[in-house]
Amino acid sequence: MGSEWLRLSASSTLVEVDIQPSAKRSEVVGIEPWRGRLKVAVRAPPVDGEANAELIEVVA
């Protein structure tokens, strides 16, 4: 499978993420084997960008 979830270029980095909103705790779960993406759980609900904002905090 390799690292399909992480792509590097000279000027940028692309990280493919599966996000699980409204989780019990915020954490990097690991690599999702079927899709080859980084799986991240966040406590925030998927409302008004809250889950996206928390995703940035978790992976930063």
N, C-alpha and C positions, 0 to 999 in steps of 0.2 A: 504493500500500500504506500509506504513512504510518507512524506509530509505534505499531503495535499492541502492541509489547513493553513500552511504558512508559505507565502511566496515572497521572495525578496527580489528587488530590482535595484538599479543604481540610485534611484531617488525616492523609493517608497517601500513599505512593507504592507502586504495584504494578509489579514488573518481572517479565515472563514470560521464563524462561530455559530453554534446552535445555543440559543439562550432559553433557559427555563425560568420564566417569571413566577412570582408568588411561591417560591420554594421556602422550606423551613429555615435554611441558612444560605448565605451567599458564599460560594466557593467555586474554584475551578474543579470540575468533576473529572475531566480527562479527555481523551480523544474518543469521539463517537465513531465506532468502527465501521458502521454501514455507510455513513456519509463522508467519513474522513475529515471531520471538523472538530474543532475544539469545543467541548461542551462546558457551559458555565451556568450555574444556578444563581439566581438573585432573589432576594426577599421581596423586592419592590413589585407591585402589580404592573401589568402592561397598560398603564393609563397615563396619558399626557407626557410620555417620554420618560417616566420614572424608572422603568426597567432598563432602558438604554443608558440613562445617566449612571445608574448603579453598576451596570456592566463595565462602563469606562473606569469606575473607581476600583472594581475588582481586578481587572486585568492590567491596570496602570502600575 
